[in-house]
Amino acid sequence: MDGGTTLVGRAAELTALDAAVRSGQGGGTVLVELAGDPGMGKTRLLTALYERARDGGLHAVHAAGARMTTGVPYAALTPLLRTLRIGVDGNGGGTDLTRWELYRAVRAAFDRPTLVCLDDAHWADSASLDLLGRLLLDPPEIGLVAAVAHRHRQDPPELAEALGRSAPTVERQLLSLRPLSVDDVGRLVGLPAGPRLTETHAASGGNPLYALALRTGVDGGEPAAGPAVGALRAEIGGLEADQTTVLGVAAVAGDGSPPSLVLACSLDEAGGGSSDRYEAALDRLQHRDLLRLDGDGRLWFRHPVLQSLAYRQLPGSVRRRLHRRLAAELGRRGSTAPVRALHVVRSAQPGDVPAARLLLDCAHQIGPRAPGVAVEYLTAARSLLGPAEPDLVATIEVETARQLIATGDLGGAAEILRAPAPGTEPARHALVRARLSRLLGRYAEAVATLRAELADATDPRQVVLLALEGAMCAAFGGSAAVTEFVALAQRAVGEVSDPAYRAAVQVARAFLTSMTGGPVPTDLAAAAEALDALSDGHLVQLLDPFGMLGWTELELERDAAALRHFDRAIAIADRAGHADLLPYLLVGRSYASSRLGAFDTALDAARDAVDAARRLGGASVVLAVAFQASARVHVSGPAEAATVVRDSGGRPLGTERDWFAEIAARVGARIAVAAGDTGVDAGTLLRACGGETMAWVEVCNRPYWCTVLSEMFLARGDRDRARHWVVEAARHAAPLGLRGADAHVATARARVLAEVDLNAALDAAEDAVAGFGALGWAPDELYARLLTATLSARAGRWSAVTDQLARAHRLATSMPAPWLRRLVAGTQRQLQSAAGRQPAPGARGELTRRERQIAELVAAGATNADIAAALHVTVKTVEAHLSRTYRKLGVRSRAMLVDALHSAPRT
């Protein structure tokens, strides 16, 4: 950073910088924007802030964007990542973390108040700007000052977005640097008032850099007759030949280049000779302060204006030749395509097929982090090619559409895909078109596209991929065609030798079953194992089925397996640039985590899903918002969760089926009713379920939504309808054999029976507790325990009340859920108040009707399996009842239970 220039005329700015440092010291978050034209002193003010922050005890980091690394992910913020000991390749942008994992790692690594200076932010890569935006949106609590210097006339959209998304708690200071006054210019250049100062001020326009460039002429007694830029040109125009060569190569190589690269290309440009000559020339340029070495041993111009002038004074043919030399030298050094790409773009000529292939490779590498830059490189690659390369042109155009989708430019992607499918890539063209239609919620259009392509497809691998995509689009659109596509994939996969494709089709069959009913394929576990064994590179083509696997496991209540598969799929999709898949994969992670009570993870995943969906601008936004609200219910309560849904705007259900919108509508209705919204009722939920038949609800989820309807009718006093929906829930649950579904039914049955058969209600509530507990569904187990405690209080079983409340309290404190803790505390106060109005608690040995029934079967010699079969419950439910019976009667074995049975009081 430039520390050698005296600051004049910037007293107000320095006062603001001092205030920013104080806020950072106090744990606040401050965004300081230094905006102005080149030469106005932005870098010098950053230096002053850096020095003040360091003197004030803040950890200070300097980072900068550079024109030559705009396509290298995280290049600008590599100094920050290194100081936080987070591994990332600043040359190639490589990292094993997804963008969300990287952000959370960065946020967690802040261990003291920190200043991050980002100079030349208008040249920062988009991945760095995204990371900066995330830090401002959800900043570390320990104190952060982010100072960003940029040329407001050259700001890319990504910079405006990053700076505009800061949290409301972030203090913002915009310092727009104005030209210096005449007096300030005089103080800066050491010139008294008079004609010369007036002339110098006019020639420089009050720009400090230009005024300083004119100082030599002023000190020599010559009037400042020409524009200030002329003085800078004169400074670099009077160099010796070797210095001119080195300076020109450095200008083409760009700021941040290693000296060895500049020297090697200088030798090539000169046609050989002694390297000592050019090392001496480089030393002389540093002595003249035209070039500087930073702490990492890389070269930077004293100011970007100097680099721009040095670059532009080279003839166009020389610039192209130097870019070509640099690209070749970087290739010899093993540099990645993103590092070489800018030189290739500026040197390649029409017909340069290797250059086009390199730019395509670069787009593949940087697309996941910088899809906008990838589109620029693909556009450049396309411009190099003519009709002699139809295959490569087709590949580039389809990839351009895919990257445009990732940027959220769905219209631009549609424009490319509107052209007839290329003869060499029709299947890939159809897949990308279908995915675009899926993102836009046009599922019928996607299905039609895939059907048309499948009619002509002959390659069995392509048929499988097209049919699997068709199954996804049909499922999201609620179309019966999902069965057709799965059957087609099954027929085609018999001709594919790759076992991964067979596993993908098996997963699709299981997904279909979980949606529409029927026995779960017995080969699902083997299919999961086969997909797990694939490398990430192999799995990229099969990410949709891998996502299906996670959702199928969720439907089958295999949450740990689902989480493992979602986590891996998210990491692969993020690295491979499949932005279209990320929202529904992240929603899956949120759903599974929420069900297990891991609400921190659930909310992080939901926020990431909303962010990913909004970037795309597609149909998945409503789904992501709904699950964000669903997780927030347990953390902040229904009222706040309902606000999240309302503020999102939502998307009304239309005439065309839309899986995402239907799920979101059901979740929103459930939350609204819980929050007391009288404008939403059971009728609203029924419409989102597809009517009384629950036609729009996945088969595995029908029992749950039936129980929600039962609870809604019970809340408004309609016991007949409440009982009807319990019966419906049981009917839907019976063929599934899913413990969670049975537990939800048991909960609803307990609520309905509470007024007519308290003992039966208690048995049902205890069954629910056992079912949820066995699955590890901590939130549902907590609600079931509170229900059991309430029913036990009504029965006067106060020891059971105490036990259930204690267990509910332990569950609540094990989860990051303040609202659940308040709910438990409120229920405890309510029941304690009721205890003062109830008869004295009964004996410790009271057994419920179900407990006595099981105990009597034990006394008759029945095994746990016999009892489970006789009572139509699971063995684990029998074991749970026996454990409670042992505890109540103070016994430790079946023999002791038989002895104690007849002394236990009946209830």
Buried (B, 14 or more C-beta within 10 A) or exposed (E): BBEEBEBBBBEEBBEBBBBBBBBBBEEBBBBBBBBBBBBBBBBBBBBBBBBBBEEBEBBBBBBBBBBBBBBBBBBBBBBBBBBBEBEBBBBBBBBEBBBBBBBBBBBEBBEEBBBBBBBBBBBBBBBBBBBBBBBBBBBBEBBBBBBBBBBBEEBBEBBEBBBEBBEEEBBEBEBEBEBBEBEBBBEBBEBEEEEBBBBBBEBBBBBBBBBBBBBBBBEEEEEBEEBBBBBBBEBBEEBEEBBBBBBBBBBBBBBBBBBEBBBBBBBBBBEEEEEEBBBBBBEBBBEBBBBBEBEEEBBBBBBBBBBBBBBEBBEEEEBBBBBBBBBBBBBEEEBBBBBBBBBBBBBBEEEBBEBBBBBBBBBBBBBBBBBBBBBBBBBBBBEBBEEEBBEBBBBBBBBBBBBBBBBBBBEBBBEBBEEEBBEBBBBBBBBBBBBBBBBBBBBBBBBBBBBEBBEEBEEBBBBBBBBBBBBBBBBBBBBEBBBBBBBBBBEBBEEBEBBBBBBBBBBBBBBBBBBEBEEBBEBBBBBBEBBBEBEEEEBBBBBBBBBBBBBBBBBBBBBEBBBBBBBBBBBBBBBBBBBBBBBBBBBBBBBBBBBBBBBEBBBBBBBBBBBBBBBBBBBBBBBBBBBBBBBBBBBBBBBBBBBBBBEBEBBEBEEBBBBBBBBBBBBBBBBBBBBEBEEBBBEBBBBBBBEEEBEBBBBBBBBBBBBBBBBBBBBEEBEEBBBBBBBBBBEBBEEBEBBBBBBBBBBBBBBBBBEEEBBBBBBBBBBBBBBBBBBBBBBBBBBBBBBBBBBBBBBBBBBBBBBBBBBBBEBBEEBBBBBBBEBBEEBBEEBBEBBEEBEEBBEEBBBBBBBBBBBBBBBEEBEBEBBBEEBEBBBBBBBBBBEBBBEBBEBEEBEEBBEBBEEBEEB
